[in-house]
Amino acid sequence: MATTTFDRPMRAMDDTWIGVNFWSRAGGPHMWRQFDEAVVAEELALLAEHSLTVTRTFFFWPDFHPEPYRIDEEKCALFARFLDLHIEAGLRTIPTFIVGHMSGQNWDPAWRGGRDLYSDVWMVGRQAWFIGEMVKRFAGHPAVSAWLVSNEMPLYGGGGGLMGPAEQTNKEAVRTWGELMVAAVRAAGGTQPVSLGDGAWGSEVMGQDNGFRLSWTAPLIDWIGPHSYHMSDDPVRQHLIPAFNAELCAPFGRPVVLEEFGVTSEFASHENAADYYRQVLHSTLAAGVTGWLGWNNTDFAIPDAEPYSHHPYEMNFGLTTADGTPKPALGELASFAATVREHDLARARRVASRTGILVSAFLDGDYPFWNPEEAGGIRDSLLEGYIAARLADLQPGFVRETRGIPALPLLLVPATKPITAPAARGLQAAAEQGSTVWVSFCSGESLNQRGWWWPDVNASFGIRQQARYGLTRPVEGDTVTFRFDRDLGDIAAGEEITLPVGGSAVARVMLPVEADDSAVIARDGLGRPAIVERVTGDGRLLLCTYPAELHAARVPFVERAGLVRLYRALGEVSGAREVVSTSSDDVFADLLVHPDGPEFAVVVSQADEPRDVRLTTPRGSRDLSLPPRGATVVPLPTPTSQR
């Protein structure tokens, strides 16, 4: 094969960022109006005592920029003292400039007057001027580790985001705004790393176009910073969505920092919140994330102050209570930080992947005459494919169609309706070079051009498709059973696997095909071909006639053991499952390699019960005992040649 692995970008920042987003419990967003130095010093000291290294902090824009051409120097003096307190505590910070959105409310300077933040020239100029003034004042302070241009700008300037509605935005204006804000940092003497603070909520990650595109932001910035406050209907999805989002960001070639994530105590018990922190920290470490900033440092006891009067759950995202008592989640963050420091994991790199999951170009580009509402189904199929690949110990990475398709040992195309002709051609070329290419049929979830867009299905997969125009072949029941006519990896002929079936009537369909018996690997309960193989060149294409990943994605609390078993078999037959693995289908592992030679396995359990597992690595095997939803980093024996 021409290419056997691809790198998944990992760590390139000078500092190890493990910390929190910071507001003092004395005031929250209004802390600068009633700055309590003693309380702030106590809060920072507590963070340092728990092995944290950094905060993300905020210039609350209405307070610091009260008039178009005036900075509030008293607030700046308080911020300077705030920076001094960081140094005294042994911490650094990442100041954020345009803080107009915060915790469920937008806050304008009194002088904005409804002007557009992206396209009004005077308004853009005022933002750039404010950024420059802050950089001039504070760039030389040793506490400043980096800069963020905004806080969730799509929610403030327009475009929507994770918690807001999608809005039409002027993409050219948004891009120019981003370019000018970063230029303002540099022109004022800011040499530290900089990013935009937009949350990475655009179409390439979330399937929702808000004007921000990683294709143009990544060349501008020094890290990509997803914000993750998702809600789900399945515990494994809930645990792995932050890692999934980070993986979608990785192909754009910048370190990924989990800029915001967290749990309000109104929505989860302290113990379950700690479990969530443990899961997110370790799964994103395995996904190549370079830094972690929890939201946020403290609870607040100010229920009559906005935004907490109308969004009261926002008061209790803290890692400490409002009286400064640490919650269990802070212990998880502290333990993780100590592990990263002990093993110098900030300089470790993920082992190159042998499995790639294809991301449709329809998440990246502006294509005419297609239904963008179908982007959600593409993303959800990708997520379910990612989860199955993770639990099958395939250590997957994402291959974005727009950036080329490498000939990896295993390429996975989870159920995706819109496939471009170049993508289909690239996948067939990869198979010719030795890849095993798994492709699941999908006709989408809308009636808009319902059907699979793969060009020349018959020739591609060696079948004779039997679809009828405008109609589909419904799938009855909530599960489908595949019986194997012949071996596939570690699935023997005669074995059966059961896959979930969910979704609307439009989605609960399959592709009827005819195929030579010699090409059929598995059949459904009615004897119809369910998995068909076409050998080509040095590799093979495998067609699944069911949208297996989309069907699973539409089932709450899904039983995905059959899909994981199928993906594991694909890993076996392709040779992709050769890095690190566990003996349990609900425990996954990945491998980190330090530049000085040491290797580490990151092991994460999705089980609600204790698990005793066998971990198999290039350095041998060992037994592990994991608590419910447990996670750990395992140092591997040093190779003899490096001792």
ZITARA-V364774 format. One record per residue. N is the residue number from 0. PHI is phi as a letter, one per 30 degrees, with the letter a starting at -180 (999 if undefined). NEAR is the number of other ideal C-beta (glycine too) atoms within 8 Angstrom. Layout:
n: <N:N>
phi: <PHI:PHI>
near: <NEAR:NEAR>
//
This chain:
n: <0:1:2:3:4:5:6:7:8:9:10:11:12:13:14:15:16:17:18:19:20:21:22:23:24:25:26:27:28:29:30:31:32:33:34:35:36:37:38:39:40:41:42:43:44:45:46:47:48:49:50:51:52:53:54:55:56:57:58:59:60:61:62:63:64:65:66:67:68:69:70:71:72:73:74:75:76:77:78:79:80:81:82:83:84:85:86:87:88:89:90:91:92:93:94:95:96:97:98:99:100:101:102:103:104:105:106:107:108:109:110:111:112:113:114:115:116:117:118:119:120:121:122:123:124:125:126:127:128:129:130:131:132:133:134:135:136:137:138:139:140:141:142:143:144:145:146:147:148:149:150:151:152:153:154:155:156:157:158:159:160:161:162:163:164:165:166:167:168:169:170:171:172:173:174:175:176:177:178:179:180:181:182:183:184:185:186:187:188:189:190:191:192:193:194:195:196:197:198:199:200:201:202:203:204:205:206:207:208:209:210:211:212:213:214:215:216:217:218:219:220:221:222:223:224:225:226:227:228:229:230:231:232:233:234:235:236:237:238:239:240:241:242:243:244:245:246:247:248:249:250:251:252:253:254:255:256:257:258:259:260:261:262:263:264:265:266:267:268:269:270:271:272:273:274:275:276:277:278:279:280:281:282:283:284:285:286:287:288:289:290:291:292:293:294:295:296:297:298:299:300:301:302:303:304:305:306:307:308:309:310:311:312:313:314:315:316:317:318:319:320:321:322:323:324:325:326:327:328:329:330:331:332:333:334:335:336:337:338:339:340:341:342:343:344:345:346:347:348:349:350:351:352:353:354:355:356:357:358:359:360:361:362:363:364:365:366:367:368:369:370:371:372:373:374:375:376:377:378:379:380:381:382:383:384:385:386:387:388:389:390:391:392:393:394:395:396:397:398:399:400:401:402:403:404:405:406:407:408:409:410:411:412:413:414:415:416:417:418:419:420:421:422:423:424:425:426:427:428:429:430:431:432:433:434:435:436:437:438:439:440:441:442:443:444:445:446:447:448:449:450:451:452:453:454:455:456:457:458:459:460:461:462:463:464:465:466:467:468:469:470:471:472:473:474:475:476:477:478:479:480:481:482:483:484:485:486:487:488:489:490:491:492:493:494:495:496:497:498:499:500:501:502:503:504:505:506:507:508:509:510:511:512:513:514:515:516:517:518:519:520:521:522:523:524:525:526:527:528:529:530:531:532:533:534:535:536:537:538:539:540:541:542:543:544:545:546:547:548:549:550:551:552:553:554:555:556:557:558:559:560:561:562:563:564:565:566:567:568:569:570:571:572:573:574:575:576:577:578:579:580:581:582:583:584:585:586:587:588:589:590:591:592:593:594:595:596:597:598:599:600:601:602:603:604:605:606:607:608:609:610:611:612:613:614:615:616:617:618:619:620:621:622:623:624:625:626:627:628:629:630:631:632:633:634:635:636:637:638:639:640:641:642>
phi: <999:d:b:c:b:b:d:c:e:b:c:b:d:d:c:c:c:b:a:b:d:b:b:d:d:d:k:h:e:c:d:d:d:b:d:c:d:d:d:d:d:d:d:d:d:d:d:d:d:c:i:d:c:a:b:c:b:b:d:d:e:e:d:d:b:d:b:e:c:b:c:d:d:d:d:d:d:d:d:d:d:e:d:e:d:d:d:d:d:i:c:b:b:b:d:c:d:d:c:c:c:a:h:i:a:c:b:c:e:e:c:d:i:i:d:d:d:c:c:d:e:d:d:d:d:d:d:d:d:d:e:d:d:d:d:e:d:b:d:d:d:d:d:d:c:a:b:b:d:b:c:h:e:e:d:c:d:j:k:i:a:e:c:b:d:d:b:d:b:d:d:d:d:d:d:d:e:d:d:d:d:d:d:d:d:d:d:d:j:d:c:d:e:b:b:c:i:d:i:h:c:d:d:d:c:c:i:b:d:c:j:c:b:d:d:c:d:e:d:d:c:c:a:c:b:d:c:b:b:d:b:b:b:a:d:d:e:e:d:c:e:e:d:e:d:d:d:d:d:e:d:d:i:b:e:c:c:d:d:b:a:l:b:d:d:d:c:a:d:e:d:d:d:d:e:d:e:e:d:d:d:d:d:d:e:d:d:j:d:c:a:b:b:d:c:b:d:b:d:b:c:b:d:c:c:d:d:d:d:c:b:d:d:d:d:b:d:d:d:b:d:d:c:j:d:d:c:e:d:d:d:d:d:d:d:d:d:d:d:d:d:e:c:h:d:d:c:d:b:d:d:d:d:c:b:c:c:d:c:e:d:d:d:c:b:c:c:d:h:b:c:d:d:d:d:d:d:d:d:d:d:e:d:d:d:d:d:d:d:d:d:d:h:c:h:d:b:c:c:d:e:d:c:j:c:d:d:d:e:b:c:c:b:e:e:b:d:d:c:d:d:d:d:e:d:d:d:d:d:d:d:e:d:k:d:c:c:c:b:c:e:a:c:i:b:b:d:d:h:d:l:d:d:d:d:h:e:d:d:d:c:i:b:b:d:c:d:c:d:i:b:b:c:d:c:d:i:c:b:b:c:c:c:d:d:b:d:b:h:c:c:d:e:j:d:b:b:c:c:d:b:b:j:d:d:d:d:d:b:b:c:d:b:c:a:d:e:d:c:d:c:b:b:d:d:c:i:d:e:c:b:b:c:b:d:b:h:c:b:a:c:c:c:c:d:c:d:e:d:d:e:d:d:c:c:d:h:d:c:c:e:d:d:d:d:d:d:d:d:d:d:d:d:c:i:d:c:b:c:a:a:b:d:b:d:c:b:c:b:b:b:c:b:d:d:d:j:e:b:b:c:c:b:b:c:c:d:d:b:e:b:c:b:c:c:c:b:d:c:j:b:a:c:b:c:c:d:e:h:d:a:a:c:c:d:c:e:d:e:e:d:c:d>
near: <11:4:9:6:8:11:5:11:11:10:10:7:15:3:10:9:14:13:13:14:11:12:13:13:14:9:14:12:12:10:13:12:7:8:13:10:8:6:10:14:11:9:15:14:9:11:14:11:6:12:10:14:11:15:17:14:10:12:12:12:14:11:12:15:12:9:6:5:4:7:8:10:6:6:10:12:8:10:13:11:10:11:13:9:12:13:10:8:11:5:15:12:14:15:13:15:15:16:14:15:11:12:9:8:10:7:11:8:9:6:6:8:4:3:8:9:14:14:7:9:6:7:11:14:8:10:14:12:10:14:15:12:10:13:14:9:8:12:12:4:8:5:11:14:11:13:15:16:16:16:13:12:16:16:10:13:13:11:14:12:13:10:6:7:4:7:8:2:12:8:8:6:12:14:11:10:13:14:9:10:16:13:9:14:14:10:7:12:9:10:5:9:10:13:15:15:14:15:13:14:15:14:12:13:12:10:9:10:9:15:15:15:11:13:9:9:13:11:5:9:12:9:14:15:16:15:13:12:10:8:4:8:5:10:9:11:12:11:12:14:12:14:14:13:13:15:14:12:15:13:12:10:5:12:13:16:15:16:12:13:12:9:11:10:13:6:6:9:6:10:7:9:14:13:10:13:14:13:13:14:13:14:14:14:13:14:13:14:12:13:14:14:17:15:10:12:13:14:12:12:7:9:8:5:8:6:11:15:9:8:10:9:8:11:12:10:11:14:12:14:9:11:4:10:6:9:14:10:14:11:11:12:17:11:8:15:13:9:10:13:9:6:12:9:12:9:8:14:10:14:11:8:13:15:17:15:16:14:14:13:12:12:11:12:6:4:8:4:3:10:7:6:6:15:12:8:15:15:11:11:17:16:13:16:13:14:13:15:13:13:15:15:14:15:14:13:13:14:16:10:14:7:6:5:13:9:12:18:12:16:16:14:12:13:13:13:13:12:13:10:7:7:13:13:8:11:16:12:10:16:15:10:13:11:15:14:14:11:12:15:13:12:12:15:9:9:4:8:6:10:8:10:8:9:8:7:10:9:6:13:11:10:13:7:9:7:10:5:4:4:6:8:9:7:11:3:6:6:8:13:10:15:11:15:9:6:7:12:10:6:11:7:7:5:8:7:11:9:15:14:13:12:11:7:5:13:14:11:11:12:12:9:13:6:11:6:6:4:12:13:11:12:11:14:6:5:5:10:13:12:13:15:11:11:5:9:7:6:16:10:14:13:14:11:14:15:14:13:15:18:19:15:14:10:13:5:6:10:6:13:7:12:14:12:12:15:15:15:12:18:15:10:9:13:9:13:12:5:11:13:9:13:8:9:9:9:16:12:15:13:15:16:12:14:7:4:9:10:13:15:14:15:16:13:15:11:12:5:5:9:12:7:13:9:16:9:12:7:7:6:7:7:8:12:7:14:7:9:12:11:13:9:13:11:7:11:5:8:8:5:4:6:5>
//
